[in-house]
Amino acid sequence: MTDTHLAPAAHEALYATLDHWIDAHFKEQTRMLQELVRVPTDTPPGNNAPHAERTAELLAAFGMSAEKIAIPEAACREQGLQSITNLIVRRRYGAGGPVIALNAHGDVVPPGEGWTHDPYGGDIVDGKLYGRAAAVSKCDFTTFTFAVRALEALSVPLKGGIELHFTYDEEFGGTLGPGWLLEHGLTRPDLEIAAGFSYQVVNAHNGCLQLEVTVHGVMAHAAIPHTGVDALQGAVGILNALYAQNAIYRQRHSKVPGIDHPYLNVGLIEGGTNTNVVPGKVILKLDRRMIPEEDPAAVEAELRSVILQAAASVPGITVDIRRMLLARALTPLPGHEQLAAPLQRHAQALFHEPIPIVGTPLYTDVRLYAEHGIPAVIYGAGPRTVLESNAKRADEHIVLEDLRRATQVVARTLLDLLGPPPN
């Protein structure tokens, strides 16, 4: 086909051809996802290079050559990880169009307990594929791969290009995943679509600040507690002050649909030596979600002040505060609508229900693309809500029909952006 000015009816025919190609190759796509699930990527410990090697093998079978970007061992260790190899597949077409990055992450939290299916088995039961990362986000390794394959199978003139970015550091903030690729000049796309986790098209998300607070006291025998300083008592004062902040946060509201108010969670507490010893040290790890309207520097300064004031109320207590993570919020950049509008239009046509464009209280490494001035949205295979997929819980799964239709949505959107104009 050489006519670059297709009539609308012809464009609709191309959509149908894309859909049929994906239908015809869906068993192959499903097998690819099973293979990806069967290689563990639990993070921690974060030994994720083997998964990248297997992914590259699968891509090579489709004629897609993946560049392997191995992150230096020292950088991995500094983040508490064992190995990371990120992948880039570059597909270049004709002049004049944008380069679109499609990013999904392979790392995932460990499976935990309560599974009724093998978390690394890729079992298919009642139209659902089970496994850790089946829904977030190994499924979108296949969504994006098969959307690109379907687009190229049309044999119509294409412009611009596509890059598949398969990375392995989302759970630890993304700085060794997309952040590494961008900071080292290994990629500079014009637009970016990141792996999804629901039917929605997401154009904004919360930021996240994580702090480690080490409360120091003085150990002593429980029979003579007055000779020590109870670090746990100091930690309780800090906890009470932090939880009081949550009541304040509920009075601050975001204007972004899908995002409500900031909140704080203390997710880990450890310390003490033995039952008969006054605790000399207690460690608190906290997670503060920031709405897009908040200034991260101001949020961190406020939290540090709250912690230090609470510690000062207990004589003899000192604290160390270490920032573990600062993930800025994603806000819509001009140009993101080039992605959001066609994704929404095609999703509504294929899912036969309203598909909103909203923000999410989660945070992702998509923000790293936006921080480099690259308009980005989140869309891929997922259930109506994150909760329905059991993402990061026992029996995580993807509904295969959702995977099929999301792949068709992405393929159609790529055609809109890179293919011949409809008129």
N, C-alpha and C positions, 0 to 999 in steps of 0.2 A: 504494500500500500504506500503510495507516494504523495497523495493529495494532502497538503497540510492545512486545508480549510474544509473540515468535515462538517456536514450538515448535522443538526442536533440529533436527528434520528440515527445517523451513523454513529454518533458518540454513544447513544444509548446501546447500540449494538455492540460497541466495544466493551461497555460495562458488562453486558451479558456474556461476552466472550471471556472476560476476566473471571467472572463468577463460575462459568462452566469449567475453566481450566483448574481453578482451585478445587472445585467439587471432584474433578477427575483425579487429582493428585492428593486428595485429602488423606487417604490411607498412608501415603508416603510421608506426609507432614506429621501425622500421628506417630508413626514409627520414629521419626527424628526426635520428637518430644520424649518418647519413651527412652531413647538412647541418652538424651541429655539428663533426664531424671536419674538414670542409673549410675551416673558418676557423681558421688557426693561432693558438695561444696559447702559444708558446714563452716560457718565463720562466727566465732572461732572454731577450730584452730586456723582456718583460712589457708589451707593447702589447695589452691584453686588452679594452679598451672595445669594439672592433668585434665581438668575439664576443658580448658581452652584448647589443649592438644586434640581432644576427642571432637570438639566442635569444628576445629579446622579440618579434620579428616572428613567429617560429614559434609562440610561446605565444599571441599575439593571434589567430592563425588558429584556435585551439581555444577562443576565447572567454575566455582567461585574460589579464587585464591585469597587466603587471609594473611595479612601481615601480622606477625607475632611481635608484640612489644612486651618484652620481659622487664618487669620492674626490678631494680637492684635489690639484692637480698637484704642489705642494710636498711633500705627504705621500708621494706616489708616488716622487718623485725621491729622497727621503730613504732609501727602502727599495731604491733602485736599479731602480725600475720606471718604465715610461713612462705607462701609463694603466690605471685600474681603474674599472669600473662594476659594482656589485653589484646583484642583482635580488631583489625580494621579490614573490611572488604570494600574496595573502591570500584564503582561502576561508572564509567564516564561515557556520556552520550554526545549530542551535538552542541554547538555553541548557543549561547543566549538564554539558557535557563538556570535556575538555582541549583545548588548542591544541597541535598537534603540528607541529614544524618538520621539514622534510625538506631536508637540506643536501647539495649536491654542489659540487665545485670544478671550474672550467674551466681553470685554469692548469696547466701541465705543463712538465717539462724538455724542452729541444730534442731532436729525434729522434736525432741522432748518425748514425753510419755503419752500413752492413751491411744496410739494408732491401732486401727483394726485392719489396715493394709500396710504392706511393706513400704516405708517411706522412700525407698530407692528401687521400687519394683516397677513403677509405671503401670500398675494394674488398671484395666478398664472394666468398669462395672456400671451397668445402667446408663451408658452414655457419658460417664465421667471418668477422667483419667486422674488417678491418685498418685501423689508423691510430693516430697518436699521440693518446693520451688515450681511445682506444676502450674500454679497460678501466678506467682510473683517470684521471678519473671522469666523462667526458662520457656514458658509457653510463647513469649514474644520473640525469642530467638527464631522460632518457627513462623510466627505471624509475619515478621519482617522479611525473613528469607523467602518465604513462598509468595508474598506479595510482590517482591522484586522479580522472582522467577516468572510469575504470571504476567507482569507488565512486559518483560522482555520477550515473552512468547508471543505477544501480539504482532511483533514484526512491523510496528509503525514507527515513523521517525520520532525520536525522543531528543530532548534538549536537556542541558544541565548534567546532573549526575546524582548518584545515591551512594552513601557510605553506610555500611553496617558497622556499628560500634558495639561490640560485645565485651563488657567490662566486668570487673570482679572486686569492687570496693564500695558498693553502695551502702552496705550495712555499717561501714566504718567512716562514712562521710563522702566518699567519692573522690578524694584528692589523689588517690593512686589509680583511679579509673578514668572517667572523663576528665577530671582535673589534670591528670598527668598528660593526657593526649593534647589538651588545649594549651597548657602552660609550656609544653615543649615544642609547640608549633607543628605537631604531627597531623593536625586537622584544623580546618577553618570553614565549616559549612555555613551556608546562608540561612538555613532553617533546620529545626530539629523536632522529631517526634520521639518521645520516650515511652517505654513500656507502661501499659495501663494496668488498672486493677479494678475497673468497674465499667459499666456501660457509659459513664459520663466522659465528656471531653473536659479535661482539667487545664486551666490556664493560670492558676495561682495556687500557692501552698504556703503553709506556715514555715517559719524559721525554727531553728532548734539550738539551744545553748545547753551544753552538758558540763557540769562542774563536779570535781572531786574535792570534798571537804574533809581534811584530816584534823580531827580534834585531839589535841595532846593534853594529857593530864600526867599524873605520877602514879605508877603501880605501887600497891601496898598489900600486905596480908589483910584478909578480911577480918581478922581478929583485932587489928589495930588500924581501922580505916582512916583515922584522923592523921596518920602519917603520909597519906597519899592524897591525890587530887583525882576525883572520879571523872574520867573523860566521858563516860556515858551520861552522867548528869549534865555535863556541858552540851553533849549532843542532843539531849532531850530539849534543852532550852532553844537550841538552834532549830530543831524540828518544829517546835511550837511556833516559832517566829515565821518559819517558811510556810507552814500550813495556814497561818493567819493571812499571808500574802495571797493565797488562793481566793479568799473571800474578796479581796480587793480586785483581783484579776477578773472576777465574774462581772464586775461593773464596767469593764472595758470591752467594747464590741467592735468587730471589724465590719466594714462596709462591703466586703467581698462575699457574694453568695456562696454558701457551703462552709464558711468559716465563722465561728462565733466569737469566743473570747480566749485570751491567753490562759494557760494553766501550767501547773508545776507538779512534778511527780518525783518522789524519792524512791528510786527503784532498787537500791542495794544498800544494806547496812552490814558492816562487819567490824569486829573488834573484840577486845577482851582476851584474857589468857586462860583463865580457869574459873570455876564456880567460886573458889575461895580466894580470889584475887581481885582487888579493886582495879577496874579497867584503866590502863594507862594510855590507850589509843583506840579511837573509834573512827571509822571511815564511812562517810556518806557519799553516795553518788546520786546526783539529781539531774533531772531533765526538765528544762523550761521551754515550752512551746510559745513562739512569738508570732503574733498576727502580723500580716504584711505592713500594717501602719506603724509598727514599733521600730525604734532604733536599737539595734543589737548592742551598741556600746552603752547606751543608757540603761538597757535591761541588765546587762552584766554589772554595771556600776551599782545599780540599786540592790541587786542580790548580794553582792559582796558587802555592801553597807549593812544590810539586814543581818547577815551572818556574823560579821564582826561585832555589831552592837549586842547581839544575843550572847556571843561568847564572852564579852566583857562583863556580863552580868553574873558570871560564875567565877569567883576568885581562883586564880591559878591556872585557868584554862587558856591555852593558845590554839590558834588554828592556822593551817596552811590551805590555800584555795588554789586549785589547779584547773585551768580550762582544758577539758578533754575534747570538746567539739564546738565549733560555731558554724552552723549551716544557715545561711541567710535565706529569707523568704523568697519565693518566686513570685514576681509580679508580671503582668502581661506587658510585653514589649510591643511597640508599633511593628506591625507586620505579622504578628502571631495569628491574626485573623485569616491569613492566607491558608493556614493549616486548619484552624478551628472550624471555619465555616464549611468547607467541603467534608471534613470528618463528620460533623454534625449532620449535614444533609444526607450523606450516604448511610450513616448509622441509622437514622430515622427511617430511611427507605428499606433497609435490610432487616432491622429489628422490629419494625412496625410499632414503634412507640416513641414518645418524646425523649430526646437525648439532650440533657442540659449541658451548657458550658458553665462550669462552676470552679470554685476553689476547693481545696481539701485541707483538713487539719494535719495531714501527714507532711513529712518533708522528704525530698528526694534529691538525687544528684543532678536533676534537670536544672536546678538553680545555677550550676556551674556553667552551663551553656549561656544562660541569660546574663550571668556576670561578665561574659565575654561579648555581650551585645548581640547574641544570636537568639532571635525569636523562637520560642519553644512551647510545645503543648504536650500533654500526656494523654495517650490513647493507645489501647491495645486490647488483647483478650482479657476478659474478666467477667464476673457475675454482675448482677445489678448493684450489689454492694460488696465491699471488701469482706464483711462478716460472713457472707454466704459461701465464700470459697474456702473458709477455714485457713486463710493465709496466715502463716507463722503459728499455726496451731495444729493439733493432731488431725489427720485425715485431710490435709490440704488437697484440693482437686480443682480441675478445670472442666467445665461442661464442654464437651467437644463441639457441640453446635455453636456455642459462643465463640470458640476458637475459629471455626470455619467462617462465621459471618464477620468477625473482626478482621480476619485476613482479607476478605473481600472489600471491606470498608477501606482499609489501608491501600490496597491495590488500586481501587477506583480513585482515591485521593491523589496518589502518585501520578496516575494518568492525567488528572486535571492539571497538575502542576508542571508536568514534564512532557506531556504528549501534545499532539496537534490541537490547535484551538477548535472549539466546537462549531464555530461559524467562520 
